Amino acid sequence: MTHRPAATVPGVYPPRQPAAMAAGYCGEVSVESFLRQVKAGTYPPPAIKKGRRQIWLTAELDRAIARTDQPCANETAADVEADL
């Protein structure tokens, strides 16, 4: 199975993001891992669905990331570096 990489473009995140960009924004390594987390309820479902195209709202992703019940909500840069 081919995995689609998450897209990361530092500092460039529009208010609406396709799956690859949303995956990168949330720190996921692939679109598939992001979609698994969407299905699990970690991230919101897409706000816009047109055929196969799915779009997430950045504001909704921000709220999901900031939830205190998320393990990474209080994560610091040192924590992330330790995981590398």
C-alpha positions in Angstrom: 0.0 0.0 0.0 1.3 3.4 -0.9 1.3 6.1 1.7 0.7 9.7 0.7 3.1 12.0 2.6 1.8 14.8 4.7 2.5 18.2 3.1 4.3 20.8 5.2 4.9 24.3 4.1 6.2 26.3 7.1 4.1 29.3 7.8 1.7 28.8 4.9 -1.7 27.4 6.1 -4.8 28.8 4.6 -8.2 28.8 6.4 -9.2 25.7 4.3 -6.8 22.7 3.8 -6.9 19.5 1.8 -6.1 16.3 3.5 -2.3 16.3 2.8 -1.9 19.8 4.1 -4.1 19.2 7.1 -2.1 16.1 7.9 1.1 18.1 7.9 -0.5 20.9 9.9 -1.5 18.4 12.6 2.0 16.8 12.6 0.9 13.4 11.1 3.4 11.6 8.9 1.0 10.6 6.2 -2.5 11.4 5.0 -3.5 7.9 5.9 -2.5 8.3 9.6 -4.3 11.6 9.7 -7.5 10.1 8.3 -7.2 7.3 10.9 -7.1 9.9 13.6 -10.1 11.7 12.0 -12.0 8.4 12.1 -11.0 7.9 15.8 -12.3 11.4 16.6 -8.9 13.0 17.4 -9.4 15.5 14.6 -12.7 16.8 13.1 -14.3 15.4 10.0 -13.8 17.5 6.8 -16.0 20.6 6.7 -16.4 20.3 3.0 -16.8 17.1 1.0 -17.2 17.3 -2.8 -16.8 13.9 -4.3 -13.4 12.6 -3.3 -12.2 16.0 -2.3 -12.2 16.7 1.4 -11.4 20.1 3.0 -10.7 20.8 6.7 -11.0 24.2 8.3 -7.8 25.4 10.0 -9.8 26.8 12.9 -11.4 23.5 13.6 -8.0 21.7 13.5 -6.6 24.3 15.9 -9.4 23.6 18.4 -8.8 19.8 18.1 -5.0 20.3 18.6 -5.5 22.6 21.6 -7.9 20.3 23.5 -6.4 19.5 26.8 -7.4 15.8 26.6 -4.9 15.4 23.7 -1.6 14.0 24.9 0.4 16.6 23.0 -1.6 19.7 24.2 1.0 20.6 26.7 4.0 19.4 24.7 7.1 21.5 24.5 9.8 21.7 21.8 12.1 19.7 24.1 9.4 17.0 24.3 9.3 16.8 20.5 13.1 16.8 20.1 13.3 13.9 22.7 10.9 11.9 20.5 13.1 12.3 17.4 
